[in-house]
């Protein structure tokens, strides 16, 4: 049983790190959109390719305004996911 517990602990930690990295990638994309870097830059294209699958569906639910609030909504959802899911998995690990 300790093998399953250690495996679940490792998966939970990796998931936590992945969510944290994705949060920072979304923040980087938001900052880049404010400073208007060249959209043909490879860094800008990579950030857009990584974040667009999450931000595009959120934009469908937001009314069109002059400001794109989808990164903010995505950050809130990811933060909630990190608090709820990761905390729940750690509680599950402690219960095993």
C-alpha positions as a printed Julia matrix, in Angstrom:
96×3 Matrix{Float64}:
   0.0    0.0     0.0
   2.92   2.35    0.63
   3.85   2.08   -3.08
   0.43   3.39   -4.11
   0.67   6.15   -1.52
   4.11   7.22   -2.75
   2.96   7.08   -6.37
  -0.06   9.23   -5.59
   2.14  11.64   -3.65
   4.53  11.97   -6.61
   1.66  12.49   -9.08
   0.13  15.12   -6.82
   3.42  17.0    -6.56
   3.97  16.88  -10.32
   0.42  18.12  -10.91
   0.97  20.95   -8.44
   4.19  21.98  -10.18
   2.54  21.79  -13.62
  -0.33  24.04  -12.53
   2.12  26.52  -10.99
   4.18  26.64  -14.19
   1.04  27.13  -16.29
  -0.04  29.98  -14.01
   3.3   31.7   -14.64
   2.98  31.11  -18.39
  -0.43  32.82  -18.4
   1.01  35.73  -16.4
   3.88  36.01  -18.91
   1.4   36.09  -21.79
  -0.63  38.83  -20.12
   2.48  40.94  -19.51
   3.63  40.44  -23.11
   0.24  41.59  -24.37
   0.61  44.81  -22.37
   4.07  45.67  -23.72
   3.2   44.8   -27.35
   6.11  42.6   -28.32
   6.45  41.49  -31.92
   3.79  38.81  -32.53
   6.16  37.05  -34.94
   8.63  36.44  -32.13
   9.08  32.75  -31.36
   8.58  33.35  -27.63
   5.28  35.14  -28.22
   4.05  32.44  -30.61
   4.95  29.66  -28.16
   3.18  31.42  -25.27
   0.08  31.91  -27.41
   0.09  28.27  -28.56
   0.41  27.02  -24.99
  -2.24  29.28  -23.46
  -4.8   29.64  -26.23
  -6.44  26.2   -25.65
  -7.4   27.37  -22.14
  -8.11  31.04  -22.84
 -10.2   30.63  -26.03
 -13.09  28.72  -24.38
 -13.18  31.25  -21.54
 -13.45  34.12  -24.05
 -16.61  32.53  -25.49
 -18.4   33.14  -22.19
 -17.14  36.69  -21.65
 -18.8   39.69  -23.28
 -16.58  41.53  -25.77
 -14.9   44.48  -24.08
 -11.76  46.49  -24.66
  -9.9   44.4   -22.08
  -9.35  40.65  -22.29
 -10.31  39.24  -18.89
  -9.79  35.61  -19.91
  -6.28  35.39  -18.37
  -7.67  36.63  -15.06
 -10.52  34.1   -15.13
  -8.07  31.33  -16.1
  -5.76  32.28  -13.24
  -8.64  32.19  -10.76
  -9.78  28.8   -12.05
  -6.27  27.37  -11.95
  -5.71  28.73   -8.46
  -8.99  27.18   -7.3
  -8.04  23.91   -8.98
  -4.68  24.01   -7.26
  -6.21  24.68   -3.85
  -9.08  22.22   -4.16
  -7.68  19.33   -6.18
  -4.17  19.28   -4.78
  -5.41  19.69   -1.21
  -7.96  16.9    -1.73
  -5.31  14.58   -3.14
  -2.98  15.27   -0.22
  -5.85  14.56    2.19
  -6.51  11.31    0.33
  -2.84  10.37    0.64
  -2.91  11.03    4.38
  -6.04   8.89    4.73
  -4.4    5.87    3.09
